[in-house]
Amino acid sequence: MLDQKLKQRAMHRVKIIAGQLSGLGKAIEKEEYCPTLLGQSLSIQCSLKSLDAFILENHLRTHVKHQMQTKGDNEKAVQELIKMYTLSHR
């Protein structure tokens, strides 16, 4: 279940990222200067990190909150968070 405000923000961010990716593809086709391409790529990566933050915030506010309040689900919540942390630091 997604918090509706976070969902709207995440969907807005997805649309921005789609536009950025399209722009990068066009810039590559035009063979623009490498530092320009790299700058666009880095901007996309920052946008993806922002999207990740929205998704993580939703998970913490909904699923983790519920799991921590439900007997027996505490360990599941901890394991999920460890997994996400590990994936984010690869």
PyMOL Python script that loads the backbone (N, CA, C, O; Angstrom):
from pymol import cmd

cmd.read_pdbstr("""\
ATOM      1  N   MET A   1       0.846  -1.180   0.000  1.00  0.00           N
ATOM      2  CA  MET A   1       0.000   0.000   0.000  1.00  0.00           C
ATOM      3  C   MET A   1       0.890   1.241   0.000  1.00  0.00           C
ATOM      4  O   MET A   1       1.831   1.344   0.787  1.00  0.00           O
ATOM      5  N   LEU A   2       0.581   2.171  -0.886  1.00  0.00           N
ATOM      6  CA  LEU A   2       1.360   3.395  -0.982  1.00  0.00           C
ATOM      7  C   LEU A   2       0.605   4.562  -0.362  1.00  0.00           C
ATOM      8  O   LEU A   2      -0.593   4.739  -0.584  1.00  0.00           O
ATOM      9  N   ASP A   3       1.335   5.353   0.420  1.00  0.00           N
ATOM     10  CA  ASP A   3       0.792   6.612   0.897  1.00  0.00           C
ATOM     11  C   ASP A   3       0.528   7.462  -0.349  1.00  0.00           C
ATOM     12  O   ASP A   3       1.414   7.598  -1.193  1.00  0.00           O
ATOM     13  N   GLN A   4      -0.647   8.021  -0.478  1.00  0.00           N
ATOM     14  CA  GLN A   4      -1.038   8.696  -1.717  1.00  0.00           C
ATOM     15  C   GLN A   4      -0.174   9.926  -2.023  1.00  0.00           C
ATOM     16  O   GLN A   4       0.125  10.190  -3.187  1.00  0.00           O
ATOM     17  N   LYS A   5       0.228  10.677  -0.997  1.00  0.00           N
ATOM     18  CA  LYS A   5       1.107  11.834  -1.236  1.00  0.00           C
ATOM     19  C   LYS A   5       2.464  11.371  -1.748  1.00  0.00           C
ATOM     20  O   LYS A   5       3.012  11.949  -2.687  1.00  0.00           O
ATOM     21  N   LEU A   6       3.001  10.326  -1.126  1.00  0.00           N
ATOM     22  CA  LEU A   6       4.288   9.797  -1.575  1.00  0.00           C
ATOM     23  C   LEU A   6       4.163   9.193  -2.969  1.00  0.00           C
ATOM     24  O   LEU A   6       5.081   9.299  -3.782  1.00  0.00           O
ATOM     25  N   LYS A   7       3.032   8.562  -3.241  1.00  0.00           N
ATOM     26  CA  LYS A   7       2.807   7.994  -4.572  1.00  0.00           C
ATOM     27  C   LYS A   7       2.834   9.092  -5.632  1.00  0.00           C
ATOM     28  O   LYS A   7       3.469   8.934  -6.674  1.00  0.00           O
ATOM     29  N   GLN A   8       2.153  10.191  -5.370  1.00  0.00           N
ATOM     30  CA  GLN A   8       2.130  11.304  -6.329  1.00  0.00           C
ATOM     31  C   GLN A   8       3.535  11.860  -6.546  1.00  0.00           C
ATOM     32  O   GLN A   8       3.938  12.126  -7.678  1.00  0.00           O
ATOM     33  N   ARG A   9       4.268  12.029  -5.464  1.00  0.00           N
ATOM     34  CA  ARG A   9       5.633  12.540  -5.580  1.00  0.00           C
ATOM     35  C   ARG A   9       6.518  11.564  -6.340  1.00  0.00           C
ATOM     36  O   ARG A   9       7.332  11.973  -7.168  1.00  0.00           O
ATOM     37  N   ALA A  10       6.361  10.276  -6.062  1.00  0.00           N
ATOM     38  CA  ALA A  10       7.165   9.259  -6.749  1.00  0.00           C
ATOM     39  C   ALA A  10       6.824   9.220  -8.234  1.00  0.00           C
ATOM     40  O   ALA A  10       7.724   9.135  -9.070  1.00  0.00           O
ATOM     41  N   MET A  11       5.545   9.280  -8.574  1.00  0.00           N
ATOM     42  CA  MET A  11       5.144   9.266  -9.983  1.00  0.00           C
ATOM     43  C   MET A  11       5.653  10.501 -10.713  1.00  0.00           C
ATOM     44  O   MET A  11       6.053  10.414 -11.874  1.00  0.00           O
ATOM     45  N   HIS A  12       5.641  11.636 -10.053  1.00  0.00           N
ATOM     46  CA  HIS A  12       6.198  12.861 -10.641  1.00  0.00           C
ATOM     47  C   HIS A  12       7.687  12.669 -10.916  1.00  0.00           C
ATOM     48  O   HIS A  12       8.186  13.049 -11.976  1.00  0.00           O
ATOM     49  N   ARG A  13       8.384  12.081  -9.958  1.00  0.00           N
ATOM     50  CA  ARG A  13       9.819  11.840 -10.123  1.00  0.00           C
ATOM     51  C   ARG A  13      10.070  10.858 -11.270  1.00  0.00           C
ATOM     52  O   ARG A  13      11.021  11.040 -12.030  1.00  0.00           O
ATOM     53  N   VAL A  14       9.244   9.831 -11.408  1.00  0.00           N
ATOM     54  CA  VAL A  14       9.385   8.860 -12.502  1.00  0.00           C
ATOM     55  C   VAL A  14       9.241   9.560 -13.853  1.00  0.00           C
ATOM     56  O   VAL A  14       9.995   9.275 -14.783  1.00  0.00           O
ATOM     57  N   LYS A  15       8.284  10.467 -13.964  1.00  0.00           N
ATOM     58  CA  LYS A  15       8.091  11.204 -15.221  1.00  0.00           C
ATOM     59  C   LYS A  15       9.299  12.078 -15.536  1.00  0.00           C
ATOM     60  O   LYS A  15       9.713  12.181 -16.691  1.00  0.00           O
ATOM     61  N   ILE A  16       9.858  12.701 -14.514  1.00  0.00           N
ATOM     62  CA  ILE A  16      11.066  13.500 -14.709  1.00  0.00           C
ATOM     63  C   ILE A  16      12.207  12.618 -15.199  1.00  0.00           C
ATOM     64  O   ILE A  16      12.916  12.977 -16.139  1.00  0.00           O
ATOM     65  N   ILE A  17      12.384  11.467 -14.563  1.00  0.00           N
ATOM     66  CA  ILE A  17      13.460  10.549 -14.941  1.00  0.00           C
ATOM     67  C   ILE A  17      13.270  10.061 -16.378  1.00  0.00           C
ATOM     68  O   ILE A  17      14.237   9.966 -17.134  1.00  0.00           O
ATOM     69  N   ALA A  18      12.035   9.754 -16.756  1.00  0.00           N
ATOM     70  CA  ALA A  18      11.762   9.314 -18.131  1.00  0.00           C
ATOM     71  C   ALA A  18      12.171  10.402 -19.126  1.00  0.00           C
ATOM     72  O   ALA A  18      12.759  10.108 -20.167  1.00  0.00           O
ATOM     73  N   GLY A  19      11.862  11.644 -18.806  1.00  0.00           N
ATOM     74  CA  GLY A  19      12.264  12.763 -19.665  1.00  0.00           C
ATOM     75  C   GLY A  19      13.770  12.914 -19.726  1.00  0.00           C
ATOM     76  O   GLY A  19      14.339  13.171 -20.787  1.00  0.00           O
ATOM     77  N   GLN A  20      14.414  12.751 -18.573  1.00  0.00           N
ATOM     78  CA  GLN A  20      15.873  12.847 -18.532  1.00  0.00           C
ATOM     79  C   GLN A  20      16.515  11.742 -19.371  1.00  0.00           C
ATOM     80  O   GLN A  20      17.468  11.990 -20.110  1.00  0.00           O
ATOM     81  N   LEU A  21      15.990  10.526 -19.253  1.00  0.00           N
ATOM     82  CA  LEU A  21      16.532   9.408 -20.033  1.00  0.00           C
ATOM     83  C   LEU A  21      16.343   9.632 -21.529  1.00  0.00           C
ATOM     84  O   LEU A  21      17.244   9.356 -22.322  1.00  0.00           O
ATOM     85  N   SER A  22      15.189  10.126 -21.906  1.00  0.00           N
ATOM     86  CA  SER A  22      14.926  10.430 -23.306  1.00  0.00           C
ATOM     87  C   SER A  22      15.908  11.483 -23.815  1.00  0.00           C
ATOM     88  O   SER A  22      16.460  11.355 -24.907  1.00  0.00           O
ATOM     89  N   GLY A  23      16.114  12.511 -23.020  1.00  0.00           N
ATOM     90  CA  GLY A  23      17.062  13.562 -23.383  1.00  0.00           C
ATOM     91  C   GLY A  23      18.480  13.037 -23.517  1.00  0.00           C
ATOM     92  O   GLY A  23      19.211  13.431 -24.425  1.00  0.00           O
ATOM     93  N   LEU A  24      18.866  12.155 -22.621  1.00  0.00           N
ATOM     94  CA  LEU A  24      20.197  11.564 -22.692  1.00  0.00           C
ATOM     95  C   LEU A  24      20.344  10.721 -23.953  1.00  0.00           C
ATOM     96  O   LEU A  24      21.373  10.778 -24.626  1.00  0.00           O
ATOM     97  N   GLY A  25      19.323   9.945 -24.270  1.00  0.00           N
ATOM     98  CA  GLY A  25      19.358   9.139 -25.488  1.00  0.00           C
ATOM     99  C   GLY A  25      19.537  10.000 -26.729  1.00  0.00           C
ATOM    100  O   GLY A  25      20.316   9.658 -27.618  1.00  0.00           O
ATOM    101  N   LYS A  26      18.818  11.115 -26.792  1.00  0.00           N
ATOM    102  CA  LYS A  26      18.939  12.040 -27.927  1.00  0.00           C
ATOM    103  C   LYS A  26      20.328  12.659 -27.971  1.00  0.00           C
ATOM    104  O   LYS A  26      20.908  12.825 -29.044  1.00  0.00           O
ATOM    105  N   ALA A  27      20.853  12.996 -26.810  1.00  0.00           N
ATOM    106  CA  ALA A  27      22.194  13.590 -26.752  1.00  0.00           C
ATOM    107  C   ALA A  27      23.255  12.592 -27.222  1.00  0.00           C
ATOM    108  O   ALA A  27      24.213  12.972 -27.895  1.00  0.00           O
ATOM    109  N   ILE A  28      23.081  11.324 -26.868  1.00  0.00           N
ATOM    110  CA  ILE A  28      24.013  10.289 -27.326  1.00  0.00           C
ATOM    111  C   ILE A  28      23.913  10.141 -28.839  1.00  0.00           C
ATOM    112  O   ILE A  28      24.930  10.042 -29.526  1.00  0.00           O
ATOM    113  N   GLU A  29      22.684  10.125 -29.359  1.00  0.00           N
ATOM    114  CA  GLU A  29      22.479  10.023 -30.812  1.00  0.00           C
ATOM    115  C   GLU A  29      23.166  11.174 -31.545  1.00  0.00           C
ATOM    116  O   GLU A  29      23.721  10.980 -32.626  1.00  0.00           O
ATOM    117  N   LYS A  30      23.129  12.369 -30.959  1.00  0.00           N
ATOM    118  CA  LYS A  30      23.749  13.549 -31.567  1.00  0.00           C
ATOM    119  C   LYS A  30      25.262  13.580 -31.337  1.00  0.00           C
ATOM    120  O   LYS A  30      25.958  14.463 -31.838  1.00  0.00           O
ATOM    121  N   GLU A  31      25.762  12.601 -30.569  1.00  0.00           N
ATOM    122  CA  GLU A  31      27.185  12.503 -30.233  1.00  0.00           C
ATOM    123  C   GLU A  31      27.690  13.770 -29.549  1.00  0.00           C
ATOM    124  O   GLU A  31      28.735  14.315 -29.905  1.00  0.00           O
ATOM    125  N   GLU A  32      26.927  14.222 -28.565  1.00  0.00           N
ATOM    126  CA  GLU A  32      27.328  15.409 -27.814  1.00  0.00           C
ATOM    127  C   GLU A  32      28.600  15.133 -27.020  1.00  0.00           C
ATOM    128  O   GLU A  32      29.009  13.984 -26.855  1.00  0.00           O
ATOM    129  N   TYR A  33      29.201  16.179 -26.546  1.00  0.00           N
ATOM    130  CA  TYR A  33      30.465  16.146 -25.815  1.00  0.00           C
ATOM    131  C   TYR A  33      30.329  15.254 -24.578  1.00  0.00           C
ATOM    132  O   TYR A  33      29.358  15.361 -23.828  1.00  0.00           O
ATOM    133  N   CYS A  34      31.309  14.380 -24.377  1.00  0.00           N
ATOM    134  CA  CYS A  34      31.247  13.381 -23.295  1.00  0.00           C
ATOM    135  C   CYS A  34      30.942  13.967 -21.915  1.00  0.00           C
ATOM    136  O   CYS A  34      30.103  13.416 -21.202  1.00  0.00           O
ATOM    137  N   PRO A  35      31.592  15.066 -21.512  1.00  0.00           N
ATOM    138  CA  PRO A  35      31.245  15.622 -20.197  1.00  0.00           C
ATOM    139  C   PRO A  35      29.777  16.051 -20.105  1.00  0.00           C
ATOM    140  O   PRO A  35      29.186  15.995 -19.027  1.00  0.00           O
ATOM    141  N   THR A  36      29.194  16.471 -21.210  1.00  0.00           N
ATOM    142  CA  THR A  36      27.770  16.818 -21.226  1.00  0.00           C
ATOM    143  C   THR A  36      26.929  15.569 -20.985  1.00  0.00           C
ATOM    144  O   THR A  36      25.984  15.588 -20.196  1.00  0.00           O
ATOM    145  N   LEU A  37      27.285  14.480 -21.675  1.00  0.00           N
ATOM    146  CA  LEU A  37      26.568  13.211 -21.485  1.00  0.00           C
ATOM    147  C   LEU A  37      26.707  12.717 -20.055  1.00  0.00           C
ATOM    148  O   LEU A  37      25.736  12.266 -19.447  1.00  0.00           O
ATOM    149  N   LEU A  38      27.907  12.806 -19.527  1.00  0.00           N
ATOM    150  CA  LEU A  38      28.152  12.352 -18.155  1.00  0.00           C
ATOM    151  C   LEU A  38      27.346  13.188 -17.164  1.00  0.00           C
ATOM    152  O   LEU A  38      26.784  12.652 -16.208  1.00  0.00           O
ATOM    153  N   GLY A  39      27.291  14.482 -17.389  1.00  0.00           N
ATOM    154  CA  GLY A  39      26.500  15.351 -16.515  1.00  0.00           C
ATOM    155  C   GLY A  39      25.031  14.968 -16.519  1.00  0.00           C
ATOM    156  O   GLY A  39      24.388  14.951 -15.469  1.00  0.00           O
ATOM    157  N   GLN A  40      24.491  14.658 -17.706  1.00  0.00           N
ATOM    158  CA  GLN A  40      23.100  14.224 -17.789  1.00  0.00           C
ATOM    159  C   GLN A  40      22.903  12.888 -17.080  1.00  0.00           C
ATOM    160  O   GLN A  40      21.906  12.692 -16.384  1.00  0.00           O
ATOM    161  N   SER A  41      23.844  11.978 -17.254  1.00  0.00           N
ATOM    162  CA  SER A  41      23.757  10.674 -16.600  1.00  0.00           C
ATOM    163  C   SER A  41      23.792  10.817 -15.083  1.00  0.00           C
ATOM    164  O   SER A  41      23.036  10.152 -14.374  1.00  0.00           O
ATOM    165  N   LEU A  42      24.661  11.676 -14.591  1.00  0.00           N
ATOM    166  CA  LEU A  42      24.750  11.887 -13.147  1.00  0.00           C
ATOM    167  C   LEU A  42      23.473  12.522 -12.593  1.00  0.00           C
ATOM    168  O   LEU A  42      23.061  12.214 -11.474  1.00  0.00           O
ATOM    169  N   SER A  43      22.851  13.400 -13.368  1.00  0.00           N
ATOM    170  CA  SER A  43      21.578  13.996 -12.948  1.00  0.00           C
ATOM    171  C   SER A  43      20.497  12.925 -12.827  1.00  0.00           C
ATOM    172  O   SER A  43      19.684  12.953 -11.903  1.00  0.00           O
ATOM    173  N   ILE A  44      20.497  11.983 -13.769  1.00  0.00           N
ATOM    174  CA  ILE A  44      19.535  10.885 -13.723  1.00  0.00           C
ATOM    175  C   ILE A  44      19.762  10.039 -12.471  1.00  0.00           C
ATOM    176  O   ILE A  44      18.809   9.632 -11.806  1.00  0.00           O
ATOM    177  N   GLN A  45      21.029   9.779 -12.158  1.00  0.00           N
ATOM    178  CA  GLN A  45      21.336   8.983 -10.969  1.00  0.00           C
ATOM    179  C   GLN A  45      20.855   9.690  -9.702  1.00  0.00           C
ATOM    180  O   GLN A  45      20.353   9.041  -8.785  1.00  0.00           O
ATOM    181  N   CYS A  46      21.003  11.006  -9.646  1.00  0.00           N
ATOM    182  CA  CYS A  46      20.501  11.767  -8.492  1.00  0.00           C
ATOM    183  C   CYS A  46      18.983  11.675  -8.395  1.00  0.00           C
ATOM    184  O   CYS A  46      18.428  11.545  -7.304  1.00  0.00           O
ATOM    185  N   SER A  47      18.320  11.744  -9.537  1.00  0.00           N
ATOM    186  CA  SER A  47      16.862  11.628  -9.551  1.00  0.00           C
ATOM    187  C   SER A  47      16.420  10.246  -9.088  1.00  0.00           C
ATOM    188  O   SER A  47      15.428  10.115  -8.372  1.00  0.00           O
ATOM    189  N   LEU A  48      17.156   9.219  -9.496  1.00  0.00           N
ATOM    190  CA  LEU A  48      16.838   7.864  -9.049  1.00  0.00           C
ATOM    191  C   LEU A  48      17.024   7.722  -7.542  1.00  0.00           C
ATOM    192  O   LEU A  48      16.237   7.043  -6.882  1.00  0.00           O
ATOM    193  N   LYS A  49      18.049   8.352  -6.998  1.00  0.00           N
ATOM    194  CA  LYS A  49      18.254   8.314  -5.545  1.00  0.00           C
ATOM    195  C   LYS A  49      17.101   9.005  -4.825  1.00  0.00           C
ATOM    196  O   LYS A  49      16.670   8.559  -3.762  1.00  0.00           O
ATOM    197  N   SER A  50      16.613  10.077  -5.398  1.00  0.00           N
ATOM    198  CA  SER A  50      15.469  10.774  -4.822  1.00  0.00           C
ATOM    199  C   SER A  50      14.235   9.881  -4.848  1.00  0.00           C
ATOM    200  O   SER A  50      13.481   9.834  -3.876  1.00  0.00           O
ATOM    201  N   LEU A  51      14.026   9.171  -5.957  1.00  0.00           N
ATOM    202  CA  LEU A  51      12.917   8.223  -6.055  1.00  0.00           C
ATOM    203  C   LEU A  51      13.074   7.116  -5.022  1.00  0.00           C
ATOM    204  O   LEU A  51      12.102   6.727  -4.374  1.00  0.00           O
ATOM    205  N   ASP A  52      14.285   6.611  -4.868  1.00  0.00           N
ATOM    206  CA  ASP A  52      14.546   5.586  -3.853  1.00  0.00           C
ATOM    207  C   ASP A  52      14.143   6.075  -2.464  1.00  0.00           C
ATOM    208  O   ASP A  52      13.588   5.318  -1.667  1.00  0.00           O
ATOM    209  N   ALA A  53      14.427   7.341  -2.183  1.00  0.00           N
ATOM    210  CA  ALA A  53      14.081   7.898  -0.870  1.00  0.00           C
ATOM    211  C   ALA A  53      12.570   7.921  -0.661  1.00  0.00           C
ATOM    212  O   ALA A  53      12.095   7.627   0.436  1.00  0.00           O
ATOM    213  N   PHE A  54      11.803   8.269  -1.709  1.00  0.00           N
ATOM    214  CA  PHE A  54      10.342   8.246  -1.594  1.00  0.00           C
ATOM    215  C   PHE A  54       9.844   6.836  -1.304  1.00  0.00           C
ATOM    216  O   PHE A  54       8.993   6.632  -0.438  1.00  0.00           O
ATOM    217  N   ILE A  55      10.379   5.871  -2.034  1.00  0.00           N
ATOM    218  CA  ILE A  55       9.933   4.482  -1.872  1.00  0.00           C
ATOM    219  C   ILE A  55      10.306   3.959  -0.483  1.00  0.00           C
ATOM    220  O   ILE A  55       9.505   3.284   0.162  1.00  0.00           O
ATOM    221  N   LEU A  56      11.512   4.268  -0.027  1.00  0.00           N
ATOM    222  CA  LEU A  56      11.931   3.841   1.305  1.00  0.00           C
ATOM    223  C   LEU A  56      11.065   4.498   2.378  1.00  0.00           C
ATOM    224  O   LEU A  56      10.654   3.843   3.337  1.00  0.00           O
ATOM    225  N   GLU A  57      10.792   5.783   2.216  1.00  0.00           N
ATOM    226  CA  GLU A  57       9.950   6.473   3.192  1.00  0.00           C
ATOM    227  C   GLU A  57       8.577   5.809   3.278  1.00  0.00           C
ATOM    228  O   GLU A  57       8.049   5.602   4.371  1.00  0.00           O
ATOM    229  N   ASN A  58       8.002   5.476   2.121  1.00  0.00           N
ATOM    230  CA  ASN A  58       6.703   4.804   2.121  1.00  0.00           C
ATOM    231  C   ASN A  58       6.790   3.472   2.841  1.00  0.00           C
ATOM    232  O   ASN A  58       5.916   3.137   3.640  1.00  0.00           O
ATOM    233  N   HIS A  59       7.844   2.707   2.563  1.00  0.00           N
ATOM    234  CA  HIS A  59       7.991   1.391   3.192  1.00  0.00           C
ATOM    235  C   HIS A  59       8.096   1.523   4.710  1.00  0.00           C
ATOM    236  O   HIS A  59       7.491   0.750   5.453  1.00  0.00           O
ATOM    237  N   LEU A  60       8.858   2.496   5.155  1.00  0.00           N
ATOM    238  CA  LEU A  60       9.012   2.698   6.599  1.00  0.00           C
ATOM    239  C   LEU A  60       7.698   3.128   7.245  1.00  0.00           C
ATOM    240  O   LEU A  60       7.343   2.635   8.315  1.00  0.00           O
ATOM    241  N   ARG A  61       6.980   4.037   6.605  1.00  0.00           N
ATOM    242  CA  ARG A  61       5.747   4.581   7.180  1.00  0.00           C
ATOM    243  C   ARG A  61       4.578   3.599   7.146  1.00  0.00           C
ATOM    244  O   ARG A  61       3.646   3.718   7.941  1.00  0.00           O
ATOM    245  N   THR A  62       4.623   2.640   6.240  1.00  0.00           N
ATOM    246  CA  THR A  62       3.504   1.713   6.119  1.00  0.00           C
ATOM    247  C   THR A  62       3.896   0.307   6.572  1.00  0.00           C
ATOM    248  O   THR A  62       3.495  -0.133   7.649  1.00  0.00           O
ATOM    249  N   HIS A  63       4.659  -0.380   5.770  1.00  0.00           N
ATOM    250  CA  HIS A  63       4.947  -1.787   6.015  1.00  0.00           C
ATOM    251  C   HIS A  63       5.782  -2.027   7.272  1.00  0.00           C
ATOM    252  O   HIS A  63       5.438  -2.876   8.094  1.00  0.00           O
ATOM    253  N   VAL A  64       6.872  -1.288   7.421  1.00  0.00           N
ATOM    254  CA  VAL A  64       7.726  -1.505   8.593  1.00  0.00           C
ATOM    255  C   VAL A  64       6.980  -1.135   9.865  1.00  0.00           C
ATOM    256  O   VAL A  64       7.065  -1.847  10.866  1.00  0.00           O
ATOM    257  N   LYS A  65       6.256  -0.037   9.831  1.00  0.00           N
ATOM    258  CA  LYS A  65       5.472   0.364  10.999  1.00  0.00           C
ATOM    259  C   LYS A  65       4.510  -0.759  11.397  1.00  0.00           C
ATOM    260  O   LYS A  65       4.398  -1.100  12.575  1.00  0.00           O
ATOM    261  N   HIS A  66       3.820  -1.330  10.410  1.00  0.00           N
ATOM    262  CA  HIS A  66       2.889  -2.429  10.678  1.00  0.00           C
ATOM    263  C   HIS A  66       3.613  -3.665  11.202  1.00  0.00           C
ATOM    264  O   HIS A  66       3.161  -4.299  12.155  1.00  0.00           O
ATOM    265  N   GLN A  67       4.742  -4.005  10.573  1.00  0.00           N
ATOM    266  CA  GLN A  67       5.497  -5.187  10.985  1.00  0.00           C
ATOM    267  C   GLN A  67       6.016  -5.053  12.418  1.00  0.00           C
ATOM    268  O   GLN A  67       6.025  -6.026  13.171  1.00  0.00           O
ATOM    269  N   MET A  68       6.440  -3.866  12.785  1.00  0.00           N
ATOM    270  CA  MET A  68       6.976  -3.666  14.133  1.00  0.00           C
ATOM    271  C   MET A  68       5.870  -3.737  15.189  1.00  0.00           C
ATOM    272  O   MET A  68       6.137  -4.036  16.353  1.00  0.00           O
ATOM    273  N   GLN A  69       4.641  -3.464  14.782  1.00  0.00           N
ATOM    274  CA  GLN A  69       3.517  -3.514  15.709  1.00  0.00           C
ATOM    275  C   GLN A  69       2.879  -4.898  15.764  1.00  0.00           C
ATOM    276  O   GLN A  69       2.065  -5.174  16.645  1.00  0.00           O
ATOM    277  N   THR A  70       3.246  -5.767  14.826  1.00  0.00           N
ATOM    278  CA  THR A  70       2.677  -7.111  14.754  1.00  0.00           C
ATOM    279  C   THR A  70       3.663  -8.108  15.343  1.00  0.00           C
ATOM    280  O   THR A  70       4.801  -8.221  14.886  1.00  0.00           O
ATOM    281  N   LYS A  71       3.222  -8.808  16.335  1.00  0.00           N
ATOM    282  CA  LYS A  71       4.090  -9.776  16.986  1.00  0.00           C
ATOM    283  C   LYS A  71       4.589 -10.810  15.971  1.00  0.00           C
ATOM    284  O   LYS A  71       3.806 -11.372  15.205  1.00  0.00           O
ATOM    285  N   GLY A  72       5.878 -11.045  15.978  1.00  0.00           N
ATOM    286  CA  GLY A  72       6.469 -12.037  15.090  1.00  0.00           C
ATOM    287  C   GLY A  72       6.981 -11.475  13.774  1.00  0.00           C
ATOM    288  O   GLY A  72       7.729 -12.152  13.068  1.00  0.00           O
ATOM    289  N   ASP A  73       6.594 -10.245  13.427  1.00  0.00           N
ATOM    290  CA  ASP A  73       7.040  -9.660  12.166  1.00  0.00           C
ATOM    291  C   ASP A  73       8.248  -8.734  12.335  1.00  0.00           C
ATOM    292  O   ASP A  73       8.773  -8.215  11.350  1.00  0.00           O
ATOM    293  N   ASN A  74       8.686  -8.529  13.564  1.00  0.00           N
ATOM    294  CA  ASN A  74       9.826  -7.640  13.816  1.00  0.00           C
ATOM    295  C   ASN A  74      11.061  -8.080  13.039  1.00  0.00           C
ATOM    296  O   ASN A  74      11.733  -7.267  12.404  1.00  0.00           O
ATOM    297  N   GLU A  75      11.348  -9.368  13.098  1.00  0.00           N
ATOM    298  CA  GLU A  75      12.555  -9.881  12.438  1.00  0.00           C
ATOM    299  C   GLU A  75      12.458  -9.715  10.923  1.00  0.00           C
ATOM    300  O   GLU A  75      13.457  -9.415  10.269  1.00  0.00           O
ATOM    301  N   LYS A  76      11.277  -9.904  10.366  1.00  0.00           N
ATOM    302  CA  LYS A  76      11.085  -9.720   8.928  1.00  0.00           C
ATOM    303  C   LYS A  76      11.407  -8.276   8.536  1.00  0.00           C
ATOM    304  O   LYS A  76      12.080  -8.037   7.533  1.00  0.00           O
ATOM    305  N   ALA A  77      10.933  -7.336   9.313  1.00  0.00           N
ATOM    306  CA  ALA A  77      11.195  -5.917   9.046  1.00  0.00           C
ATOM    307  C   ALA A  77      12.688  -5.629   9.103  1.00  0.00           C
ATOM    308  O   ALA A  77      13.224  -4.942   8.234  1.00  0.00           O
ATOM    309  N   VAL A  78      13.351  -6.146  10.110  1.00  0.00           N
ATOM    310  CA  VAL A  78      14.794  -5.927  10.263  1.00  0.00           C
ATOM    311  C   VAL A  78      15.544  -6.514   9.073  1.00  0.00           C
ATOM    312  O   VAL A  78      16.427  -5.861   8.517  1.00  0.00           O
ATOM    313  N   GLN A  79      15.205  -7.736   8.679  1.00  0.00           N
ATOM    314  CA  GLN A  79      15.886  -8.386   7.550  1.00  0.00           C
ATOM    315  C   GLN A  79      15.666  -7.615   6.237  1.00  0.00           C
ATOM    316  O   GLN A  79      16.591  -7.481   5.436  1.00  0.00           O
ATOM    317  N   GLU A  80      14.459  -7.117   6.020  1.00  0.00           N
ATOM    318  CA  GLU A  80      14.183  -6.327   4.816  1.00  0.00           C
ATOM    319  C   GLU A  80      15.024  -5.061   4.797  1.00  0.00           C
ATOM    320  O   GLU A  80      15.581  -4.698   3.760  1.00  0.00           O
ATOM    321  N   LEU A  81      15.119  -4.388   5.935  1.00  0.00           N
ATOM    322  CA  LEU A  81      15.900  -3.156   6.005  1.00  0.00           C
ATOM    323  C   LEU A  81      17.386  -3.428   5.798  1.00  0.00           C
ATOM    324  O   LEU A  81      18.071  -2.650   5.134  1.00  0.00           O
ATOM    325  N   ILE A  82      17.882  -4.513   6.352  1.00  0.00           N
ATOM    326  CA  ILE A  82      19.285  -4.872   6.139  1.00  0.00           C
ATOM    327  C   ILE A  82      19.524  -5.157   4.655  1.00  0.00           C
ATOM    328  O   ILE A  82      20.535  -4.732   4.094  1.00  0.00           O
ATOM    329  N   LYS A  83      18.608  -5.863   4.031  1.00  0.00           N
ATOM    330  CA  LYS A  83      18.740  -6.155   2.603  1.00  0.00           C
ATOM    331  C   LYS A  83      18.767  -4.889   1.772  1.00  0.00           C
ATOM    332  O   LYS A  83      19.603  -4.754   0.878  1.00  0.00           O
ATOM    333  N   MET A  84      17.862  -3.954   2.053  1.00  0.00           N
ATOM    334  CA  MET A  84      17.826  -2.696   1.317  1.00  0.00           C
ATOM    335  C   MET A  84      19.117  -1.905   1.540  1.00  0.00           C
ATOM    336  O   MET A  84      19.674  -1.337   0.601  1.00  0.00           O
ATOM    337  N   TYR A  85      19.580  -1.873   2.776  1.00  0.00           N
ATOM    338  CA  TYR A  85      20.821  -1.162   3.075  1.00  0.00           C
ATOM    339  C   TYR A  85      21.987  -1.766   2.301  1.00  0.00           C
ATOM    340  O   TYR A  85      22.799  -1.041   1.727  1.00  0.00           O
ATOM    341  N   THR A  86      22.068  -3.075   2.287  1.00  0.00           N
ATOM    342  CA  THR A  86      23.148  -3.759   1.584  1.00  0.00           C
ATOM    343  C   THR A  86      23.093  -3.479   0.087  1.00  0.00           C
ATOM    344  O   THR A  86      24.119  -3.196  -0.532  1.00  0.00           O
ATOM    345  N   LEU A  87      21.908  -3.558  -0.491  1.00  0.00           N
ATOM    346  CA  LEU A  87      21.756  -3.269  -1.919  1.00  0.00           C
ATOM    347  C   LEU A  87      22.143  -1.841  -2.262  1.00  0.00           C
ATOM    348  O   LEU A  87      22.725  -1.587  -3.316  1.00  0.00           O
ATOM    349  N   SER A  88      21.824  -0.915  -1.379  1.00  0.00           N
ATOM    350  CA  SER A  88      22.101   0.489  -1.660  1.00  0.00           C
ATOM    351  C   SER A  88      23.572   0.844  -1.532  1.00  0.00           C
ATOM    352  O   SER A  88      23.991   1.915  -1.973  1.00  0.00           O
ATOM    353  N   HIS A  89      24.360  -0.038  -0.936  1.00  0.00           N
ATOM    354  CA  HIS A  89      25.786   0.257  -0.747  1.00  0.00           C
ATOM    355  C   HIS A  89      26.690  -0.648  -1.589  1.00  0.00           C
ATOM    356  O   HIS A  89      27.842  -0.892  -1.231  1.00  0.00           O
ATOM    357  N   ARG A  90      26.179  -1.120  -2.662  1.00  0.00           N
ATOM    358  CA  ARG A  90      26.996  -1.919  -3.596  1.00  0.00           C
ATOM    359  C   ARG A  90      27.707  -1.036  -4.556  1.00  0.00           C
ATOM    360  O   ARG A  90      28.440  -1.524  -5.416  1.00  0.00           O
TER     361      ARG A  90
END
""", "prot")
cmd.dss("prot")
cmd.show_as("cartoon", "prot")
cmd.util.cbc("prot")
cmd.orient("prot")
